[in-house]
């Protein structure tokens, strides 16, 4: 049975972020806690809850990994992958162990994470998908040129990397009204599971500038899978090298797509505060 406000015990949480992409982290490795979509939305609300882009629930590993990561968007929906969220949870798991590398299980597959110098965490996000079925799209379509136009945005690239993405290349990302265009494109009929939307400006062969509208969350300061998808789309179009810096509103991520097909991402994580969900809020 799903846990609701009425039967959920008082519960500790952590507030973390990766480049401003912020999360409420719940450790459920020793409990049977689950969240209804309504309660997840209540926690995510920035005025009446804690406030976050996503809720991350750490669960016991199902297979040979160190833990399983359940991810809920601010709208309560479950998603398969979250790059910045994986880095934040990896920081917690690495800090509590003596390991140099840990494996986080997700609905999109295992994520391998390791410490780099300073406060940087690197994660192997797995393979990139360019087949229409794997993204997934609603019909057989050339994923390098989707043929979608919305206002000044046109000719996006379709990418799958745990989550579906629609990547547009533009001359000036600040000129794009993502607040109005994002919701329309998120629900485009070509994407049966909805999609993240990235607008990307190519600065040179080693640097991209990106803004993102996240499925179920809206405009966020950063999106790890979005940064990966932007780099993948740029490489497929012949616009960049296979190792780039992606600059987001919240800061920079280092993305590499070596020839083995797995995409790696490195960036900082920050723990903001810890707390306990108030019993009155839970009732």
N, C-alpha and C positions, 0 to 999 in steps of 0.2 A: 504493500500500500504506500502511496506517495505521502511524504511528510507534509503536513500543512502547518499553518501558524498555530492551530489549536493543539496539536500533539507534539510539536517540536520542542525539545528541551532547550534551555539557555545555551547559546553556542558561541564560542570564540571565533574570531576572524582576523585576518591580516589584510591591510590595504597596501597594494603594491602598484608600481607602474613600470613600463618600459617605454621610455621616450614620450611620456604623457598618455600612452594607451594604458588606461588604468583598470584595475581588477580588485574584486573582493575574493580572497582566497579562503576556502573552508577545507579543513582537514577531516575527512570522513573515513580514514583508514581504520579507526576503531569504533565505528558506529554504522548503523544502517540508514543514515540520513539521506533523503532525497528531497528534491524541491519541486513543487508544482510550478508551472509557468507563471501563475499569478503571484506566488511568493517571490520568485526570482525577479519579476518586474518590480515588486515592492522594495527589495533590497537595492536594486539598481537605480531607483529613483533618486535624483540628485537633490531634491527638496525635502522629501519625506522619508527617505531611506538612507543608506550609506552613500550610494552614488558610484557608478562604475560603467565602463563599456561592456565588460564581460564578468561573469562569475566563474571562478575556477574551483572545482571540487576534486580534491586529491583522494583517490580511492585505492584499495589494495590492488596490486597487479593481478591481472587475469592469467597472463602467461609468465614469461621469464623476465619481464621488466622489473623496475624498482617501484613503480606505482602506475596506476591508471588515472588519466586526467579527463574528467568530464567538463565540458565547456558549455555555458549558456550565455547567449547574447542578452543585452539589456531588455529586449522584448520578450524574454523568457524562452525563446527557441533554442534547441540544442544544435550545436555545430560540431564539425568533425575535427577542426584544427584551429590553432591560434599560435602564431609564431612568437609574439611578444609574451603571451601568457605562458607558453612552454618555457621560455627563458626565465621567467619569474619563478615558476615552480621548480625548475632545474636549480636555481640558486638556493632555494630552501632545502632541496634534497641533497645537494652537494655539501652544503654547510653542515647538515646533520650526520653526514657519513664521512668516512676516510677515503672515499673513492675519488678518482680523477675523472671518471666518466660514469654517467648514469643513463638508463633507458626509461623514457616515459611512454607508456602505451596510450594511444589515442584512437578514436574511431577511424582516423585516416591512416593508422599504422604507427609503428614505433618511431619515436623521436630520440635521437642520440645526442646528449648534451655534455659539454665539458667546460672547465674553467680555462679562461685565457688570462693574460696579464691584467693587473688592476681589477676592475669590477666587471670586466667583460665576460659574457657567457656566449659560447658558440653552440648552435644546434644544427644537426643534420635533419633537414625537413623532408627528406625522402625524394622520390622522383617527381619530375614535372610531367604533366599530361597535356598533350595537344590533340588527342583524338576526341571527336565530338561526344562520343558516348561516355568517356571518362571524366569530362569536365563537370557535370554532364550538360549537354544541350538537348533541346526538344527534337531536333531533326539533323540529318546529315548536312553539315555546313563546313565550308572552308574556314578553319579556325584562325588562320592568319589574316583573313579579311572577312569579318562577319557581315559587312554590309548594313550595319546599323547606323542611323543618323538621328540625333536629337539636338536641335538647336545648332550651336557651333561645333558640336562633337560629331565625328564621323569615322568610319572605317576602323573599328577597334579590333584588337586581338583577343581571342578567347584562350584562357589558361586555366588549368586545374592544378592546384597544389594543396590538397587537403580540402580546400574550399573553391568554389567557382569564382572566376574573375573576368572582368571586361576591362581591357586596358586601352585607353585612348592616348595618342601622342599629339601634343599641342605646342604652339609656339610660346604661349605665356599662360602658365597655370593659374596665375592670380586673376586673369581675365575671365575665368570660367565660373559661372554661378552654380557651384556644386550643390548648394542648398536646395535649389529648385530642380536641377537636372538629375541629381542622385536618386531621389525616390522613384522617378519615372523609369530610369534605367535598371534599378534594382529589381523591379517587377516586370522586366521585359519578357514577353512570351517565349523567347528563345531559351530562357533559363528557367526550367521547371522548378528548381530549388531556390530561385532568386539568385542574386549575385552581388559581390563586392564590385565597386566601380572605382577605377584609378584613372586620374589624369596625370600625364607624365611629360615633363620637359627634358629633352636630351641636352645636357650642357656640353658634354664631350664624350669620348669613347669610354671614359672611366667614371663618369659622374652623371647621375640622374636626379631630378627634382620631382617629387611626387606629392599629390594630395589624394585623399581617399574618402569615399562614402562607403561605410561598412554595412553589409547586410544585417539588419536587425539592430543597428546601433547608431547609424547616421554618420556625420563627419566626426572623425577621430584624429587625434594628434599624430598617431602612427598606426601602422598595420604591418605586422611581420610577413604574413603570407602575401599581402598586397605588394610589399617591397620586392619579395621574391618573384611574384608574377610580373611585375613591371620590368625587372631585369630579364626574365625569360622572354617576354614579348619583344624587348629591345634586341636581344641576341637573335631571335628568330627573324626579325626584320633587318638584321645586319647593321644595327645602329651603334652597338657597344661591344666591348670585349666581354669575356666570360667572368670577369671579376670587377665589380663596380662598387662605388659608394652611392647609396640612395639617401638623399636628404629629404626628410619629412618635416612637417610642422614642428614636431617635438624633438628632432635631432637626427643623427646619422646612423644608418645600419650598413654593415659591410656584407655584401652578398656575393657568393661565388657559385658558379655552375660548372663544375669540372666535367670532363668527358664521360665520367661514369654515370652521369645522369642525375645524381643526387645534388640537391641545392643546399648549401650551407649559409647560415646567417649568424652574424656576431654583433652584439651591442650591449649596452649597460642595462642594469635593473636596479630598482630602488624600492626599499620597504619604507612606507610612509608612517604607518602606525598600526598598532594592534588594539583590539577591543573585544567586547562581548555584546552580542545582540541583546538588547533590553527585553526582559520578559514581557513587558506591556506591548512592545512592538510585535512580539511573536504571537500574542493572543488575538 
